Amino acid sequence: MNVEAQVIQIIAEQALLEPSDVSRDQTLEDLGIDSLGLVESIFAIEEAFDITVPFNANNPGESAFDISTVGSIIAAVEQLVKDQT
């Protein structure tokens, strides 16, 4: 499974949706994911890819990790995975 498919799967699970119902241009808010769901998604992404996500749950707007859309999350995870190798 590629990075995009895995990230979408994780986000879909948090939103209680099918992966096919999640698109790159949606926000987490569009999907009904609240701040706790976001943090749980970040933990799941870290575990799935064995990476550390630079995200501050107390100040999400100041984080280096772009959570503005599903696509931006995918791009950020792809970069973190690439940087790890």
Summary of the structure (lengths in Angstrom):
residues: 85
radius of gyration: 11.6
end to end distance: 17.5
largest distance: 33.4
contacts: 226
relative contact order: 0.19
helix: 58%
strand: 0%
